[in-house]
Amino acid sequence: MAAARKRLNDPRDLRLVTAGQGVSMLGTAISDLALPIVAVDLLGATSLGTGLLGAASTVAYLVIGLQAGVWVDRLPRRQFLLLSDAVRAALLLSIPILYAANLLTLPLLIVIQIGIGTAGTFFNLAWPAYLPRLATGDVLLRLNARLALLGEVSGLLGPGIAGALISIVKAPFAVLIDAGSFVVSYVSLAAIRTPEPPRARRSGLTVSQELRDGVRAVWRRPTLRIITIEAINGNIAFAIMIGQSVIYQRLDLGFEPALIGAVASVGFLGGAIGSQLAPRWLKRFGFGPLILWSAIAFGANEFLLPLASVVSRDLAFPVVALNYFLGGFMMLLYVVPITSYRQLAVPDRLLGRVTAVTRVATWGIGATLGFALGGVIAEATNRPFALIVAAVLQTAVPIVIFGTKRFRTLRSIKQAVALDARRA
């Protein structure tokens, strides 16, 4: 343990994390646009089909999320990151191979997406639990902000690259870049020198008992509890929007893939700005007020997306681009402090299980339900109405959940962590 403490905040390892994940995020941003276009343009997907494709990326949280959280706490966390990168690289590589062999179908693409999502579930549970083993204090906050910025910059560049690639080669071949990016991530993580703490001695508890510890850890911390409840609602609304956005732009607004990529890039530009302002605005406005108003503003902004279907064709692109820019900006103002808060509020021995509980609730239930619900609503009515439903949910619920006086008076992450520690 002393050796691990001595190597915390190692600049070399932090550079490896930054570079490897930056490349991986760029590849993911490309495939996030390429896969829905494969489904719509080449495989004839409807609104329900794109909703199911989105749900396939998160359904693994429901099936194995809680169990995975226990494993992440019991075993070295880096091994989950490495295995996840290897599996996702192989599955993405299979898409262009199947397409070239004329074997790719929408059901098969959904199955592949389930596999990618399953591997991603392990990565996403282990990743936030692993970072505090590399950095601590203000260094951890800056690392989270830097990684968030890289995610937004990658998103800024990725959709544009994807749109251009799809115009030159077919969409299935664009995902080859994402497969390669996971290889880069694997190599960078394998090169990290900071040792993880020795494996904790087995507690003698069963898996169900350890899971109950994770659930109690969330429920007994009032700030973490209400953030998790709102995240379920937020992910339902966000998944409705994301699941229908590409097909809405492609079929309802008539945008070409390159234009859809440009819209997404504008959104990530807003996020890049928000990620860098988040630490400063956190100090200026306080933790509670920043979370409250960024959540409400994000929801109000979502009404712009369905508005694009009733304005003139010349105004449709500026309206959608503005929606994406403001959405990315507000989302990162929210995400950066929330991420750091979660990592500091939960003891290391529980972090994997708590991450699993919150991910199962917010992604497994929230996002999976949202993707499927968006497809059903859009099929039964139309896509703009589904987007309006998402905007109403994202605007109204945070007012109720975050509007309490106790939450609004939280001035810092440390204050929120101290409050939760007393209650826990």
HUGIDA-V110018 format. One record per helix or strand of 2 or more residues. SS is the DSSP state (2 for helix, 1 for strand). FROM is the first residue (numbers start at 1). LEN is the number of residues. Records with the same first field share a line. If there is no record, write none. Layout:
SS = FROM-LEN + FROM-LEN
//
This chain:
2 = 2-6 + 11-32 + 47-10 + 60-15 + 77-24 + 106-26 + 137-32 + 171-4 + 176-15 + 207-13 + 222-31 + 257-29 + 287-15 + 303-5 + 313-33 + 348-33 + 383-20 + 405-4 + 413-11
//
